[in-house]
Each structure stands twice: as structure tokens, then as C-alpha cells.
């Protein structure tokens, strides 16, 4: 599949054009001795961030199940039998209740996710109101709603949306093994529209889906070569759920996940690198290595979209143990 490397208009993220990374150069980072890779990632992390501050985000599914995409990892796809019920979009009162609870628990950003290919006109009306009301609480706002057109990105920008999440998921070369209902270029086009509208980008991927090291490096290269690269980069470890095509995928070595965090930090020095899905299956020691490798953002709360997440109390205990604290102020 042929696809262009995304090129976006300059933003306030950096004064100069970021370094261009070849897949081979990214793969070479992965192959560094572990201690050398970690040392380099930690050095870069300290140049740009408080090394002990972690940005906390809470994610709410505002529309669950019934998605018409066939993403092989997703429990919400109508193609799969993962036991997720197709539900209607939440009322704004329910969303605000969840946002207030997240804020009281220490989250600074509230993310709203919807399971559909793209929002309808009616959907957009509801989401715009949600964004306005959540922002009025004093929280950063983020949404992940699938593909967008220019009119929709304009609506979200006018509503005050801070971040739009649209993951690349994997490399262009491996993408067809995971998804067939949407092209890779569709994802890049949506990200270009988001950047053009003036919003921050949240975009990352999932590792452990059976991709090769070269393909894993290809994902990072795609992200790092965006101009500018995403302000927020979620790195997900595949959560295997019965009923999805990837349920029997071989487990990823935890140190390979840590290496991906470090490589993302090195190639995207000023991005918030988010330790995202799959954290519930990670030991405290693996999570500690991820923070050491440059992760400085987590999803915080008991639930992601439809999969579990470490409980708030466990997160607080781990952060206290490591001497980490929430990044209280807005990141941008």
C-alpha cells in the first residue's frame, strides 16, 4: 500500500523542523543495548520535562459498540463477537458526571471516545455540547470520533477541543493485516484536517499485534516524521480479548514494550508519551521502567473504552512509591 508521510503546517510545538527518521534509524535505536537506550531516553526526557511529573487523563466511552470498522484488536467492532453491546450515545448529564469525578480524582484531561466510523450531523451536535461543558469545568478536552471532514474539525475547534485522538495503529506495511475497512491514508488525512483546524494531535499505536521489529519501527517513524509530530503519543500494548481476531496473538516481551516507549521518547522529544492500554496487565516494575524510559502520561481511572485499567488507588500507590506526582497545570 502506497501512502505519503504526513506533513502538517508548523505549530507552536517547535521552532525548527523536526529530525527526519528513517525506518532503519528507528530500528537501530530498538537494537541498542538496553541500558544505553534507557540512558539516552532519560537524558532527552529530562531536557524537555520534569522527570517526575505525569499527566493524568481519564477516558470515557460516550458511544459504545456497534462500530462498522473491522479493526482486529477491537471489542467494539460489529464484525466480532466480544460481548460488547451496541449502545446509544450517552446523555450530556452522564458525561459531565464522569468528567467531574475524573477532575476530583486528579485528572487534568478528559477524553471522550465513540465507536463509529465517523460522526453523523446529529452525533456532532451532541459531542460539541459535551466538549463545551467539559471545558467549562476547567479540564483539557480530547475526543476520538473516527474520521472527520473539514466542517467537523472546524466545529470541534470552535467548541474548544484541545486534542483530537486518531491513532495510526501500526505501520503502513502491516496495517492491512489488522484493518480492511479503512485505508492508512484515511487516517493521515483526518490528522491533517485536525492540524489544519488548529487543534493538538494525539496519535500513537498498538504493539504486540504480531508485527515485526521493522514494522514496529515503521510505526514510530510515521509518527516522528509528522511535521510537527503529535503533541501526545499513546503507546498501547495489545489487550487480547476473546472474540476478536487477535485473541490468540503471542504475548509481547515486556522489555520490547519498554523499548518502544524509549524509542518514542527519543524520536519525539517534546511529546507527551502516554503509557496506555495494556497497563492493567503490567507489573509495577515494568511500569516503572516505562516511566524511566520517558513515559509521562497515563490513562487514569478504572476503565478505558471497554477494557479494564489499573484502579485509581493502585495508580496513586505506584506513583507515591516512585516519587511521581500529577502534572497539575495544563500542558499547553
N, C-alpha and C positions, 0 to 999 in steps of 0.2 A: 504494500500500500504506500503510495506516494503522499507525503504530507510536508508542508513547509514548516520551518521553525518559526514559532510565533515572534513577531516583532511589534512591540507596543510603543506608543508615544511616550516620551520621557515623563517621569513623575518626580515628586519631591524626594523619592526614596534614595537616590544617589545623584551626585553631581556629574559623574562620568559614566560612560558606557561600561557595563559590567564585563568581566572577562568572558570570552567565549570558550566553552568547554567541549572538546571532542569526546565521543563515547570512550575512545581508547584512554584518554587522560583521566576520565572519571573512573574507569575500570582499574587503572593503575593506582588510584587512591585506595580503592577497595582492597588491593593486594599488598598494601603496606603492612609491615609488622604491626600488630595490634597496638602496642604501646606507642609507637611512632604516630599512628593515625590518631589515637586519642590525644596525644600531646599537642599535635598540630591543631586539632579541632578545638581543644580547650583554649589554646593561645588565641585563636581567631575569635572564639566566643567572648573572651574577656576584653578584646579590643573594642567590641561593639555593645556589650550588655553587662549589666550587673549579673555576675555569675551565679548568684544565689536567689534571684528573683524569678518567679514563674507566673506567667499569665494564665489565668483561670477562665475557661469558657464552659458554659453549660449548653447542651444541645437538646432541643425538644422537637419531636416529630409532630408537626402540625397537620400532616395528612399521611396516614399510614396505609400501606398495602395497595395492591391492585395496579402496580406500575406496569406499563406496556413495554418496557425495555427488558432484555433478556440477560442482563449482567450476571455472569456465572456465580458471583460471590453473594448476590443479594437475596435476602429472605423476603423482600417485598415484591419481587417480580411475579407477575401473573403467570409466567411460564413455569414457575417452580412450586413445589408443594412443601413449603417450610412451616406451614401452620399459622402464617400471619394473615389476619383478617383484613379485608378491604374496608376501610372506614372513611367516613366523610371528614372534611376539614374541620378542625377544632373551632369552637366559638372564641371570639376575642377575649372573653372573660377568663376562659381556661388558660389561654396563653399568658395573659397578664398575671394570673395567679402563680403560674410556674416561673415567670420572669422575676417576680417579687421574691419568691422563695429562693431562687438562684442568687439574687443580689444579696439577700440576707445571709446566705451561706458563704459569701465571699467571692462569687463570680463577677468578673468585670465585663464579660461579653456574653451575649445571649444569642444563640444560633437557632434558626428555625428551618427545619428540613421537611420537604414534601416529596412524596413518592408519586411522581408523574413524569412523563417525558418532557413536557413543557406546560407552563401555566396557561389556563384559559383567561378570557377577559374577566370573568366572574372571580376566578381564583386571584387574579392580580388585585382586584378591588379589595378583597379580604386581606391579602398579605400587606398591601400598602398601609392599611389601617393598623395592622399589627406592628409594623416597623415604627410608625409614628408614635404609638402608645408605649412601646418598649423603650424607645429612645427618650421619651419624656421621663422615664424613670431614672435617667442618668447613666444608662448602660450603653456600651458599644453594641451595635446590631450586626448580625450576619444572617444570610439566608442562602439556602441551597435548594433551587427550584427547577433544576434541569436546564434545558436550552432556553435562551432568551433572544428576542429580537430587539432592534434599536428602540422601539417605543417602550418596551418593558424595562429596559435598563434605565431609560430616562425617568420612568415612573418611580423606580426604586431609588434612584439618585435624589429625586425631588422629595421623596418621603424621608430621606436622611439615612439610608442604608450605608453603613460604614464598610462592610466587607461582603463580597459575594463568593461563595464556595462553589467551585466546579472542578473536580479532580480529573486529572488526565488518566488516572488509574494505573497505567503501565506504559511501556514503550510502544511506539508505533508498530514495531515488528511483532510484538506479542499480543497486541490489542485484539486482533481478530479471533484469538483463542478464547477470549473472555466475553466479548460482546459482539453481536452481529447486527443489532437493530439501530446502531448509531455509529457513524464514522468518527475516526480520530479527529478529522478536520472540523467536524461539527463542534467538538469540544473547544478547539483552538479558536474557532470563530466566535463562540459565546464569550470566551475570555477577552478577545479583542474588543468586543462591544462593551463589556464591563469596564475595561480600562479607558476606552474612548469616552464613556459617560462620566468618568472621574471618580470611580469607586476603587477601593483597595481590593486586591485579589487574594483569595485563599485557595490554593490549589496544590495538591500533592498526589499521593497514590497509595497503592496496596502492594506489599511484597509478601512473598510466600505463596503465590498462586501457581507455582510450577515454572516460573520464568528462569532463564539462565542468568548468570552473573552479568554477561554482556547486556542482556535485556534490562536487567535492573539498573545498570549504569546508564542505559539509554533513556530510562525514565528521568533520572536525575539530570542528565544533560538537557533534555527537553525543558525541564523546569528552570534550570540555571541559565539557559540561553534566552529566556524571555527577556525583553528589554523594556522595562526592568523586570527582574524576576519577582515572583509573588511575595507580598509582604508577610504572608502566613503560609506555612508549608506543613500540612498534616501528613505524617507518615503512619500508615496503618499496617498492622500485622494481620493477615487473613484470619478472620474468625470463621471457623468451619462449622456449618450448621447443616444438620440432616435435612435432606430435601432439596439442597442446592447442588449444582453440578460439581462444585469444588469441595464437597464434604469429605472426600477421601484423599485429598491432597496431602502429600508428605509434609510432616512438620518442618518448619524452618528452624535452623540452628539459631538460638537466641543471640549469639555473638554476631551473626550475619545481620540481624536487625539492628544491633548496636552500631555496627559498621555503617549501615545506611544512614542512621542519624548523624554520625560523624561526617560522612561524605556530604550530606545535605548542608551541614553547618559550614564546611569548608567552601563549598561551591556557591552558597548563598549566605554570605557572612552577616547581612543585616536583617535577614528574615527571622520571624518567629517560627522556630521548628517545633511542631506540635507532636508530642507522643500521644497517639490517637487510638483507634480501635485495636483491640487485642491486648490492651493493658491489663485487663482482668485476669488474663492467663499468665502474666509475667510475675516473677518473684520480685521482692523488694530489691534484691541485689541487681537484677537485670535493669529494673527501672533506674536505680542509682547510676549504673553505667551509662544509661541513655542521657541522664542529666549531665553527667561528666562529659559526654560526647557532644553536648551542645543543645539538647532539647531544653526549651524554656517556655513551653506552653503545654497544657493538658486539657482534656475534656474532664470536667469536674461534676460529679453527680452520680446518681445510681443507675442511670440509663443513658444509652446513646440513642440511636433511632429505634432499633428493635433488639439490640443485644446488650448484655449487661456491661457495667463499668464498675471499677472499684468504688466501694462506698465512700461517702464523704469522710467519715471518721477514719477509715483506713488511709485515705489520702493525707488527711491532716497529721496523722501519726507518722507517716513516712516523711512528710515534709519537715516535721519537727525533728525527726531522727537525723535527717540530712542537713539541717540548718537552713532549709529553704523557706521562703515566705512569698505570699502573693504579691504580684505586681499590681498595686492598688490603683495607680493612676492610669489614665488612658495611654495606650501605646503610641498613638499618633495624634 
